[in-house]
Amino acid sequence: MGTIQLNIYGLTSLPRPHKLTTYNTRKFQRPFRVSKSLSFARGRIRAVGTIPDSESKASTTAKEEDEEEEEAPSIDFAFVSSVLLPDWNPDVQLRKACGGQKLRDIMLDANVELYGPYARPLLNCAGGGTCGTCIVEVIEGKELLSPRTDKEKEKLKKHPKNWRLACQTTVGKPDSRGLVVIQQLPEWKAHEWVYEKDPPSEEEPAS
């Protein structure tokens, strides 16, 4: 059993990091982290001229518009692969997308595996909700998802309630924000893990 911390600081606007605990027959040699940091080198700055007030105001307005665009509402996604990487760490892909879209479209547009062995043409219904091959497991963020449709109730009646058909699931609204954690191909996953919201403690030495 190993502890894996998914640190999304710098990549998303999440209020705190999230931790995944995995269970496997082999121990992880080191914690898995996704992080991003910035560093600045010191240097001398020399004034070479002045900027007219009109240009300064225009520049400030442009920066404010850029900031507004950057702060547009979006939903953060963490997609956990059904298989482990060669170093025995889970393959976790982080994505952002605007709400109001089908989960299937979000995953395909972001090049996130959805169908697995059913990805070839004619092996899936291309989003019609009749084949039941786009199953995902919702680990976090179910409050952002639309209710199960009649097609889902029929296709998933023997599966856990947090399993959904991606083609039938709408994620939020255009102004929604939040986090959605998805287990890809839950029927084919080769490892078990537990999602925990608690902030990570001091880094433990590798075993």
Secondary structure, DSSP 8 states (H G I E B T S, - for coil): -EEEEE--BTTB--SS-EEEEEE-SS--SS----------------------HHHHHHHHHHHHHHHHHHT---EEEEEEEEEE-TTS-EEEEEEEE-SSEEHHHHHHHTT---SGGG-STTSS-SSSSSS---EEEEEE-GGGB----HHHHHHTTTS-TTEEEGGG-EE--TT--EEEEEEESGGG---EEEEE-S---S-----
